[in-house]
Amino acid sequence: MPPEPGPLRDIDLPRIAEFKLGNGLAVIVVAAAGEGRPLPLVSASLMLRSGSVADPADRAGLADLTATLLAKGAMRGGKPVDASLLARQAEALGGGLSAGAGAETMAVGMTVMPAKLEAALALMSDVLRHPLLQAGELDRARTQAVDGLRVSLSDPASLASRVARKAWWGVSPFGAVTTPASLQRIEIADVTAFHQRWARPDRAALVLAGDIDPATARRLADKLLGDWKAPDDPAPDLPGAPPATVASQLIVVDMPGAGQAGVCLLAPFVSDASVDRRIGQVANVVLGGGYSARLNQEVRVKRGLAYGAGSSAEAQRSGGMLMARAQTGNANATQVARLMRDTVLAMAAAAPAPGELEARQTNLVGAFGRRFDTTDGLAAVVAERWARGRPLSEIQTFTRELLAVTPDAVREFARQHWGDANQMRLVIVGDLDKIGDDYKQLAPAPLVLRAADLDLDRPFTAS
C-alpha cells in the first residue's frame, strides 16, 4: 500500500508584474518567492502567440520546424551567424539556447546569471526577429523529424494516441497530426511566410523569472526590443474550432506483427474558459492521475492487464477532450477497452470517497507547487497563462479552487460529461488476428482500418 499523503504546505506564490512596451510587446516579471535572496539565476522566454494550430491544413509540423530553425542561425550585428557559432555564443553566457513550439506558442529561451541577462536577451531577440531560415537546415531538421515520426508511428500505443486525436477533433486545428507526408510538403518559403506572419511584437511576450526586478526588466526590454516595429495590418488571430468527432464509436487499426496493443478512450471535456475547469481537472486525476487513480487500480493493480493506465484532460479555447490510455497484450485489448469505459462511466454513479479525493487533490497541488522550485518552472507557469489569454491572477487562486472541489461536484461533472457511453470513442491499435473478433461487441459498426493504409493527413468521417 502506498503511504498516506502528508499535510499540505502553503505554496510560496511568486510576485508578478506586467506591462507593455509601446509596440505592444507584453513584459511579465516573476520574482522568485520565499525568504532571503533568490538563486542568482534568471529564466528568460521570448514568446509568440502562435503554434501548431496555425499550421496550414496540409502542412502539419510547420510551426515545429520553424521553431527548430530559429536556433539554427541568425543575423547578428549585420553578419550571419550559423548554428554552431550561435550555440557557442549561448554557451559562453553560461546557458543553452532553447527553441520550440506548442499548440499555441512559439518561444526561444535561456537561463543565465543576472549579469549575463542583457547579452542573453540580445541573442534571443536576434534569433526570434532575424533568423536565417536556411533551406539546408530545413532539410536536416525535416529528415530528423521524419525519422523520429516513423519510429513513433510503428509503436501501437503512440499510433493509437494520434488516431484518437484525429478521431476526436477531426477538422479542427486541434486535430492536426504531423506525418512524414505533411513534413515533406513543407518548403523553406512556407517557413519564411509562417515566421513573417506571426513574429511581431503585438503577438509577443517577454517573460523573466527569478532574480530580476521590474525596473531592470523594463530597461532591458526597452533597450533590446523597443525598436521592434509592429506591421500596419492587424495582428492575426489563432484559428480554432470545436471537436468534430468521428461518427463511429470504435476505431480499430490493424497493425500485423505488433507485439502489443494500444488502447485509448475519448470523452468530452470542458473548454479552457469553463467555470467547471477546476472540477474537471480534479475529476481527471481521480480517474487517471497516478498509481492510486481508478484506471490504474482497475487495469494494472487488480487485474495485471498493463504496466499502467492513466488519463489526461485537454482544455482548449473551443472545447476539450479526455483521453485515457493503456498498452496491453493484443489478446487483452478488448477487455481493457471495456474496463476503461466502465471505469469512466462509474465516475458518474458515485462520488469519490473523501480520502480518495483528498489524495488526488494533494497530488495536483503538490505538482503545481513544485513548479515554483526553479526559475524555469516559474517562467513556464506564467507563460502558459499568457499564451492562452488567461489572467495571471489565476496563479494566485489555483490551489484554493482545487481544494474547494467536493466529492459531489466531481460526481456531477462526471454525470454531465462522462455519463453517456454514446458520447465516448474507443481506439484500438494492434494485431487484429491476435485481438480476435470480440471487439465487435464494444460498439455497433466499428471502423476498421489498416495501419499500412492509414492517412492521418485527412480527418475521419465526422458526425
ZICOR-V9407 format. One record per pair of residues at least 24 apart in sequence whose ideal C-beta (glycine too) atoms are under 10 Angstrom apart, sorted by the first residue. I is the first residue (numbers start at 0). J is the second residue. Records with the same first field share a line. If there is no record, write none. Layout:
I->J, J
//
This chain:
0->291
1->289, 290, 291, 358
3->354, 357, 358, 361
4->291, 354, 357, 358, 359, 360, 361, 362, 365
5->361, 365
6->361
7->357, 360, 361, 364, 365, 368, 398, 402
8->364, 365, 368
9->368, 398
10->364, 365, 367, 368, 369, 370, 371, 394, 395, 397, 398
11->368, 371, 372
12->368, 371, 380, 394, 395, 396, 397, 398
13->37, 208, 209, 371, 377, 378, 380, 381, 391, 394, 395
14->212, 213
15->206, 208, 213, 377, 380, 381, 384, 391, 392, 394, 395
16->207, 211, 212, 213, 214, 216, 217, 391
17->204, 206, 213, 216, 381, 385, 391
18->213, 216, 217, 220
19->200, 201, 204, 220
20->200, 201, 203, 205, 217, 220, 221, 224, 225, 226, 227
21->200, 221, 225, 229
22->199, 200, 201, 203, 224, 225, 226, 227, 228, 229
23->199, 200, 201, 202, 203, 227, 229, 234
24->199, 200, 201, 202, 203, 204, 205, 220, 221, 224, 225, 227, 229
25->200, 201, 202, 203, 204, 205, 206, 220, 385
26->203, 204, 205, 206, 207, 213, 216, 217, 219, 220, 221, 224
27->204, 205, 206, 207, 208, 213, 216, 378, 381, 382, 384, 385, 391
28->205, 206, 207, 208, 209, 211, 212, 213, 214, 215, 216, 217, 220, 381
29->206, 207, 208, 209, 211, 216, 371, 374, 377, 378, 380, 381, 382, 391, 394
30->207, 208, 209, 210, 211, 212, 213, 216, 377
31->208, 209, 210, 211, 371, 372, 373, 374, 377
32->371, 377
33->371, 372
36->210
37->113, 208, 209, 210, 211, 374, 377
38->112, 209, 210, 373, 374
39->111, 112, 113, 114, 209, 210
40->93, 94, 110, 111, 112, 113, 115, 116, 208, 209, 210, 211, 373, 374, 375
41->94, 109, 110, 111, 112, 113, 114, 115, 116, 119, 120, 207, 208, 209, 210, 211, 215, 216, 374, 378
42->94, 108, 109, 110, 111, 206, 207, 208, 209, 210, 211, 373, 374, 375, 376, 377, 378, 379, 382
43->94, 107, 108, 109, 110, 111, 116, 119, 120, 122, 123, 205, 206, 207, 208, 209, 211, 216, 219, 374, 378
44->97, 104, 106, 107, 108, 109, 110, 123, 204, 205, 206, 207, 208, 375, 378, 379, 381, 382, 385
45->98, 105, 106, 107, 108, 109, 120, 123, 124, 126, 127, 128, 203, 204, 205, 206, 207, 223, 224
46->101, 104, 105, 106, 107, 108, 127, 202, 203, 204, 205, 206, 378, 382, 385, 386
47->100, 103, 104, 105, 106, 107, 127, 194, 197, 198, 199, 200, 202, 203, 204, 386
48->103, 104, 105, 197, 199, 201, 202, 203, 204, 234, 235, 236, 237, 385, 386, 387, 388
49->100, 101, 103, 104, 105, 106, 193, 194, 196, 197, 198, 199, 202, 203, 235, 237, 386
50->99, 100, 101, 102, 103, 104, 105, 106, 172, 197, 237, 386
51->100, 101, 102, 103, 104, 105, 172, 173, 175, 176, 177
52->101, 102, 103, 171, 172, 173, 174, 175, 237, 238, 239, 240, 315, 316, 317
53->100, 102, 103, 105, 172, 175, 193, 196, 197, 235, 236, 237, 238
54->100, 172, 175, 177, 181, 185, 189, 193, 238
55->175, 181, 184, 185, 189, 192, 193
56->170, 172, 175, 181, 238, 456, 457, 458
57->175, 180, 181, 184, 185, 456, 457
58->175, 177, 181, 182, 183, 184, 185, 186, 189, 190, 193, 456
59->172, 174, 175, 176, 177, 178, 180, 181, 182, 184, 185, 455, 456
60->100, 141, 144, 145, 148, 175, 176, 177, 178, 179, 181, 182, 183, 184, 185
61->100, 175, 177, 181, 182, 184, 185, 186, 189, 190, 192, 193
62->99, 100, 101, 102, 103, 104, 105, 175, 177, 190, 193, 194, 197
63->99, 100, 101, 105, 140, 144, 177, 182, 185
64->100, 132, 136, 137, 140, 141, 144, 177, 182, 185, 187, 189, 190, 193
65->98, 100, 105, 130, 132, 137, 140, 185, 189, 190, 191, 192, 193, 194, 197, 198
66->97, 98, 99, 100, 101, 104, 105, 106, 107, 127, 130, 140, 190, 193, 194
67->98, 99, 100, 136, 137, 139, 140, 141, 143, 144, 190
68->98, 126, 130, 131, 132, 133, 134, 136, 137, 139, 140, 187, 190, 191, 194
69->96, 97, 98, 99, 100, 105, 106, 107, 123, 126, 127, 128, 129, 130, 131, 132, 190, 194, 198
70->95, 96, 97, 98, 99, 107, 126, 130, 136
71->98, 126, 130, 131, 132, 133, 135, 136, 137, 139, 140
72->126, 129, 130, 131, 132, 133, 135, 136
73->107, 122, 123, 124, 125, 126, 127, 128, 129, 130, 131, 132
74->125, 126, 128, 129, 130, 131
75->121, 122, 124, 125, 126, 129
76->121, 125
77->129
79->129, 131, 133
80->122, 125, 126, 129, 131
81->131, 133, 136
82->131, 133, 136, 139
85->122, 125, 126, 130, 131
88->118, 119, 121, 122, 125
89->118, 119, 122, 123, 126
91->115, 118, 122
92->116, 117, 118, 119, 121, 122
93->118, 119
94->119, 122
96->122, 123, 126
97->123, 375
98->123, 126, 127, 130
101->382, 383, 386
102->172, 173, 175, 237, 313, 315, 316, 386, 387
103->172, 173, 237, 239, 315, 316, 383, 386, 387, 388
104->204, 237, 382, 383, 385, 386, 387
105->193, 194, 197, 198, 202, 203, 386
106->203, 204, 206, 378, 379, 382, 386
108->206, 375, 378, 379, 382
110->208, 209, 373, 374, 375, 378
111->209, 374
112->209, 210
113->209, 210, 211, 212, 215
116->207, 209, 210, 211, 215, 216, 219
117->215, 218, 219, 222, 223
118->223
119->219, 223
120->205, 207, 216, 219, 220, 222, 223, 224
121->219, 222, 223, 224
122->223
123->205, 223, 224
124->205, 220, 222, 223, 224, 226, 227
125->223
127->194, 198, 203, 224, 227
128->194, 198, 199, 200, 203, 224, 226, 227
129->198
130->190, 191, 194, 198
132->187, 188, 190, 191, 193, 194, 195
133->187, 190
134->186, 187, 188, 190
135->187
136->187, 190
137->182, 185, 186, 187, 189, 190, 191
138->187
140->182, 185, 190
141->179, 182, 183, 185, 186
142->182
144->177, 179, 182, 185
145->177, 178, 179, 180, 182, 183
146->179
147->179
148->176, 177, 178, 179, 180, 181, 182
149->178, 179
151->177
152->176, 178, 179, 254, 450, 453, 455
153->254, 256, 257, 450
154->254, 257, 259, 261, 326, 428
155->252, 254, 257, 258, 259, 260, 261, 262, 326, 327, 329, 332, 427, 428, 429, 430, 450
156->257, 259, 260, 261, 262, 263, 305, 324, 325, 326, 327, 428, 429
157->261, 326, 428
158->252, 254, 257, 261, 263, 426, 428, 429, 450, 453, 455
159->250, 252, 254, 260, 261, 262, 263, 322, 324, 325, 326, 332, 425, 426, 427, 428, 429
160->261, 263, 311, 322, 324, 426, 428
161->252, 261, 263, 426, 428, 453, 455
162->245, 250, 251, 252, 261, 263, 426, 427, 428, 448, 450, 453, 455, 459
163->245, 250, 261, 262, 263, 264, 265, 320, 322, 323, 324, 424, 425, 426, 428
164->263, 265, 313, 320, 322, 426, 455
165->245, 250, 426, 453, 454, 455, 456, 457, 458, 459
166->242, 243, 244, 245, 246, 247, 248, 249, 250, 263, 265, 320, 424, 425, 426, 446, 458, 459, 461
167->242, 243, 244, 245, 263, 265, 266, 267, 268, 313, 318, 319, 320, 321, 322, 424, 426, 459
168->240, 241, 242, 243, 244, 245, 265, 313, 315, 317, 318, 320, 458, 461
169->240, 241, 242, 243, 244, 245, 458, 459, 460, 461, 462
170->240, 242, 243, 457, 458, 459, 461
171->238, 239, 240, 241, 242, 243, 244, 315, 317, 318, 458, 461
172->237, 238, 239, 240, 315, 317
173->238, 239, 240, 241, 242, 243, 313, 315, 316, 317, 318, 319, 320
174->240, 242, 243, 244, 245, 320, 455, 458, 459, 461
175->455, 456, 458
176->455, 456, 458
177->455, 456
178->453, 454, 455, 456
179->455, 456
180->454, 455, 456
181->455, 456
184->456
195->230
196->230, 232, 234, 235
197->234, 235, 237
198->227
199->227, 228, 229, 230, 232, 234, 235
200->224, 225, 226, 227, 228, 229, 230, 234
201->227, 228, 229, 230, 233, 234
202->229, 234, 235, 236, 237
203->227, 229, 234
204->381, 382, 385, 386
206->377, 378, 379, 380, 381, 382, 385, 386
207->374, 377, 378, 381
208->371, 373, 374, 375, 376, 377, 378, 379, 380, 381, 382
209->373, 374, 375, 377, 378
210->374
211->374
237->316, 386, 388
238->317
239->270, 315, 316, 317, 318
240->315, 316, 317, 318
241->270, 315, 316, 317, 318, 319
242->267, 268, 315, 317, 318, 319, 320, 461, 462
243->318, 458, 459, 460, 461, 462
244->318, 320, 422, 423, 424, 459, 461, 462
245->424, 426, 446, 458, 459, 460, 461, 462
246->424, 444, 446, 459, 460, 461, 462
247->424, 425, 442, 443, 444, 445, 446, 447, 459, 460, 462
248->340, 420, 421, 422, 423, 424, 425, 441, 442, 443, 444, 445, 446, 462
249->333, 336, 423, 424, 425, 426, 427, 438, 439, 440, 441, 442, 443, 444, 445, 446, 447
250->424, 425, 426, 427, 428, 442, 445, 446, 447, 448, 459
251->332, 333, 336, 425, 426, 427, 428, 429, 431, 434, 438, 439, 441, 442, 445, 446, 447, 448
252->426, 427, 428, 429, 431, 446, 447, 448, 449, 450, 451, 452, 453
253->427, 428, 429, 430, 431, 432, 434, 447, 448, 449, 450, 451, 452, 453
254->329, 428, 429, 430, 431, 434, 448, 449, 450, 451, 453
255->429, 430, 431, 432, 433, 449, 450, 451
256->429, 430, 432, 433, 450
257->329, 428, 429, 430, 431, 433, 434, 450
258->328, 329, 429, 430, 433
259->305, 326, 327, 328, 329, 331, 332, 428, 429, 430, 433
260->305, 325, 326, 327, 328, 329, 330, 331, 332, 333, 335, 336, 427, 428, 429, 430, 431, 433, 434, 438
261->324, 325, 326, 327, 332, 335, 426, 427, 428, 429
262->298, 304, 305, 308, 323, 324, 325, 326, 327, 331, 332, 333, 334, 335, 336, 337, 338, 339, 425, 426, 427, 428, 429
263->310, 322, 323, 324, 325, 336, 339, 424, 425, 426, 427, 428
264->294, 308, 310, 321, 322, 323, 324, 325, 335, 336, 337, 338, 339, 340, 342, 343, 417, 423, 424, 425, 426
265->320, 321, 322, 323, 343, 422, 423, 424, 425, 426
266->310, 312, 319, 320, 321, 322, 323, 340, 343, 344, 346, 413, 416, 417, 418, 419, 420, 422, 423, 424
267->318, 319, 320, 321, 415, 416, 417, 419, 422, 423
268->311, 312, 313, 314, 315, 318, 319, 320, 321, 322, 412, 416, 417
269->312, 314, 315, 318, 319, 321, 412, 415, 416
270->314, 315, 316, 317, 318, 319
271->313, 314, 315, 316, 317, 318, 319, 387, 388, 389
272->314, 315, 316, 317, 387, 388, 389
273->314, 318, 319
275->404, 408, 411, 412, 415, 416
276->312, 314, 319, 393, 400, 412
277->363, 393, 396, 397, 399, 400, 401, 402, 403, 404, 408, 412
278->400, 401, 403, 404, 405, 408, 409, 411, 412, 413, 415, 416
279->312, 314, 319, 321, 404, 409, 412, 413, 415, 416, 417
280->312, 314, 359, 360, 363, 397, 400, 401, 404, 412
281->312, 351, 356, 359, 360, 362, 363, 400, 401, 402, 403, 404, 405, 406, 408, 409, 412
282->310, 312, 321, 346, 347, 351, 356, 359, 404, 408, 409, 410, 411, 412, 413, 416, 417
283->309, 310, 311, 312, 313, 314, 321, 322, 323, 346, 359, 363, 409, 412
284->309, 310, 311, 312, 356, 358, 359, 360, 361, 362, 363, 366, 401, 409
285->310, 346, 350, 351, 355, 356, 358, 359, 360, 362, 363, 404, 406, 409, 410, 413
286->310, 312, 321, 323, 339, 342, 343, 345, 346, 351, 359, 409, 413, 417
287->311, 312, 321, 322, 323, 324, 325, 339, 342, 343
288->312, 358, 359, 362, 363, 366
289->358, 359, 362, 363, 366
290->362
291->355, 358, 359, 362
292->342, 355, 358, 359, 362
293->339, 342, 343, 345, 346, 351, 355, 359
294->323, 324, 325, 335, 338, 339, 342, 343
295->325, 342
296->342
297->335, 338, 339, 341, 342, 345
298->323, 325, 327, 331, 334, 335, 338, 339, 342
299->325, 327
301->338
302->327, 331, 334, 335, 338
303->327, 331
304->328, 331, 332, 334, 335, 338
305->331, 335, 338, 339
308->335, 338, 339, 342
310->339, 342, 343
314->387
315->387
316->387, 388
319->416
320->424
321->416, 417, 423
322->424, 426
323->423, 425
324->426
326->428, 429
327->427, 429
328->429, 433, 434
329->427, 429, 430, 431, 432, 433, 434, 435
330->429, 430, 433, 434, 435, 437
331->429, 433, 434
332->425, 427, 428, 429, 430, 431, 433, 434, 435, 437, 438, 441
333->425, 427, 434, 435, 436, 437, 438, 439, 440, 441
334->437
335->427
336->425, 426, 427, 434, 437, 438, 441, 442
337->425, 437, 438, 440, 441
339->423, 425
340->417, 420, 423, 424, 425, 441, 442
341->420
342->417
343->413, 416, 417, 418, 420, 423
344->413, 417, 418, 419, 420, 423
345->413, 417
346->409, 410, 412, 413, 414, 416, 417, 418
347->409, 410, 411, 412, 413, 414, 415, 416, 417, 418, 419
348->410, 413, 414, 418
349->406, 410, 413
350->405, 406, 407, 408, 409, 410, 411, 413
351->405, 406, 407, 409, 410, 413
352->406
353->405, 406
355->406, 409
356->404, 405, 406, 408, 409
357->402, 406
359->401, 404, 409
360->398, 401, 402, 403, 404
361->401, 402
363->397, 398, 401, 402, 404
364->397, 398, 399, 401, 402
367->394, 397, 398, 401
368->397, 398
428->453
//
